[in-house]
Amino acid sequence: PVSPPGPGRARGMDLAYVCEWEKKPKSNHCPSIPLVCAWSCRNLIAFTTDLRNEEEKDLTHMVHIIDTEHPWDVYSVNSGHTEVITCLEWDQSGSRLLSADADGHIKCWSMTDHLANSWENTVGSVVEGDPVVALSWLHNGVKLALHVEKSGASNFGEKFSRVKFSPSLTLFGGKPMEGWIAVTISGLVTVSLLKPNGQVLTATESLCRLRCRVALADVAFTGGGNIVVATSDGSSTSPVQFYKVCVSVVNEKCKIDTEILPSLFMRCTTDPARKDKYPAITHLKFLARDMSEQVLLCASNQNNSIVECWSLRKEGLPVNNIFQQISPVVGDKQPMILKWRILSATNDLDRVSAVALPKLPISLTNTDLKVANDTKFFPGLGLALAFHDGSVHIVHRLSLQMMAVFYGSSSQRPVDEPALKRPRTAGPLVHFKAMQLSWTSLALAGVDSHGKLSMLRISPSMGHVLDMNMSLRHLLFLLEYCMVTGYDWWDILLHVQPSMVQNLVEKLHEEYMRQNAALQQVLSTRIVAMKASLCKLSSSTIARVCDYHAKLFLIAISCTLKSLLRPHFLNTPDKSPGDRLTEICSKITDVDIDKVMINLKTEEFVLEMTTLQSLQQLIQWVGDFVLYLLASLPNQGSPVRPGHSFLRDGASLGMFRELMVVIRIWGLLKPSCLPVYTATSDTQDSMSLLFRLLTKLWLCCREENHITEPDDALIDECCLLPSQLLIPNIDWLPINDGIISKLQNKQLVRLQFGKAPGLVGHTVSSQFDAFVRAPGQPKIDHLRRLHLGAYPTEECKSCTRCGCVTMLKSPNKVTAVKQWEQRWIKNCLCGGLWRKMPLSYS
């Protein structure tokens, strides 16, 4: 046992930031009772407060949604619930939210126009006047297991294996059906199914014949597609009941069947020493939504609590000897029954105010647990308990042993001030009333009794000091998990120190290169976005952020332009025109653009004139970027400048080379779609000059393991470029205004909802200003490459992760442009969510 650290210091956990409400004279946000919060896999947090209006004395039940990277940019919506909100639940894709209230109303919220700060209520269901106590989305049948034991394996499929798990309900062809299940206080279970046409089928059924009050309930799922509901009437002298619920669709109607499962009595009520000590059950939770055989219970009195963990086991039933003599068959094979057995229990604790369970689906086999313990890798193994004195403990989910601790209330006072001078504050201490762990368990969000949101960092090793190599392995393992699942990895970035960035990026790339070609293709853009977000965290790698974002843009343009090519005859050969273009460009290494062009079937490149004209801005970007790269080749010694990593990237240069050929052919059809260069002589053919130099550079590095230095002749020619052509300014992405880079020095950041913080004390951005436009300069739409003017009049949206800006409404109706815009309508090219920007964003 380690002696607890001084006040305000924690072991394994520390405060990253807190965000509070501005005090207004007329109306204020007060925490609702009960207060609820939910954390989605896209790192959006939803929580509730009641807006109390002093004059009218009425309460508005608010739902607030924040993105963890911009917590001050809160989207608050009047939920329209007439009674207090009792449950909030995100779906598994993190794009829809359920809210339920104490009047039996359930609402489903989804994003308007895919904007993370604009939500609308589309559908819902209701059990009139019957408060909802538990709510969950139906399971979609996707379940992974993380094997810590295999964290050194090369194949992602071994580290993160898919577990056979049936969806709660399937449509024709095995597609999981969407919907939700809720339990009400009077013992009803209600299920709503969302049909693909938008219709909602709802059915309500009593949990058992004898309906009784349900004060607490929770929902979990079994691998066979059934649903298990646990209920308690709130008294510890009553049993905790379990029910199996089966949902089916019969003749276009939803049908519910329920069946009673074994129940249990908490051990603290049967233990003579504690018999009447804890009268109320205050928390009842399954340990994971897909683990219906483990449950966590907490019983409390006014000042104390005790927590127990139970597990459902199959046990043999001993048979009396008399029967064994009559029928020998019975004696051989014992009948099996299911029985709840206690796994572990805590001693008497301070009163628990909130519980947060891990969402990381870590495998719990003995070998995995042993390896996790040996390597000190604890994400997913700890659950968080918050207490009334403001502290938070993280305890092991199986043994309930303490793993990390955070002292809340004492951190309110400065350490140097002696405790004697401080008068005892009357009234209750500030404590968390609702808590949620992030999807990798590396961060914990709590909303306290003042409605203030706190973000805690949880060390993956729970405060154990590890060597650098091991710390990197832990973070890498979780980054790979996010890469495979598509979850947002913001909470992992909380733990990345500037000195780790270079190593993490290299190791991530190595692991990626070990995967098979098909998986590499699926993850190709996600890994680039991941590297970009890592490189933001260190001043030595900041210029590479620009390169990675440009690479995402290049991949997207290349796919879009190639997909516009059409085979000339319908009975097409095996390869699409895009693939054939790639093949011919890599086979014919000629430096003359026209000789490469002759080998292509030009009729495949014929497009309508309006289409070609509408692509001019994207074509211009390709032309400008190639010119910028070649002109920056001579001073390649300085890796600080953006664009540097492209000069050694054969694959990207090859893409540029293909696009130059396509653009050259299109230029024959419609000269006005060609990129515009400002040349010093009228006769010079700029495109073929650039193609010649680009090809020479590409030949130096087309084979990844055999990269040669460009020869002096090529460098000399590139040195002449600025005297032949005007070198364009490239509009790099703005350096992000998010919170993550301000959290690295481990100092607590204090924020206020609705007020963007001043960006002071950020060392990295000062070097970066050289690449980004100053405030008064004209703005640009980064994805359409259109100039918006210095004071844009169009409504824009920006990406929550990379800060890329684009217009909300499309100025162009051409199909090709729509095809380009479809690539980033839901998410930015980097995978981040869009948020609507205020009009005055200039």
Secondary structure by P-SEA (a helix, b strand, c coil): ccccccccccccccccbbbbbcccccccccccccbbbbbcccccccbbbbbcccccccccbbbbbbcccccccccccccccccccccccccccccbbbbbcccbbbbbbbbccccccbbbbccccccccccccccccccccbbbbbccccccccccccccccccccccccccccccccccccccccbbbbbbbbccccbbbbbbbbccccccccccbbbbbcccbbbbbbbbcccccccbbbbbbbbbbcccbbbbbbbbcccccccccccccccccccccccccccccccccbbbbbbbccccbbbbbbbbbbbbbbbcaaaaaacaaaaaccbbbbbbbbcccccccccccbbbbbcccccccaaaaaaaaaaccccccbbbbbccccbbbbcccccccccccccccccccccccccccccccccccccccbbbbcccccbbbbbccccbbbbbbbbccccccccaaaaaaaaaaaaaaaaaaccccccccccccccaaaaaaaaaaaaaaaccaaaaaaaaaaaaaaaaaaaaaccccccaaaaaaaaaaaaaaaaaaaaaccccccccccccaaaaaaaaaaacccccaaaaaaacccccccccaaaaaaaaaaaaaaaaaaaaaaaacccccccccccccccccaaaaaaaaaaaaaaaaaaaacccccccccccccccaaaaaaaaaaaaaaaacccccccccccaaaaaaaaaccccccbbbbbccccccccccccccccbbbbbccccccccccaaaaaacccccccccccccccccccccccccccbbbbcccbbbbbcccccccaaaaaaaaaccccccccbbbbbbccccc
